[in-house]
């Protein structure tokens, strides 16, 4: 078993919020009788929800790497 499989599964706040507000967004922006706009809006909302879930999974799997920046601060002799 990998380390990821041993951790308890959870979903982050951003993904949950996106999934919760998808229905109110749909109700707010859909237009009756405009099939093209409604299809575009549905695809956009589905894409945003999928992206939120995938980003949450990525952040969860790479939590130790995110925000970690290491720079070489040693003094190097100048070439000139």
C-alpha angles and dihedrals in degrees: 000000000000123000091254093057092053095056118087114260118246140156123231128241095253094054092046093048091049091051091047096049095043093086096048089046090052091050092047100049106031116106122212112239096012103106096171094055092045092052091049091048093048092051091047093051093046090048092050092049092048091047092050092051094045092048090049090052090048093049091047093052095044100037093128092053100046114095093010112125123168123188129187103243098172117125111253123200111254118246095220 
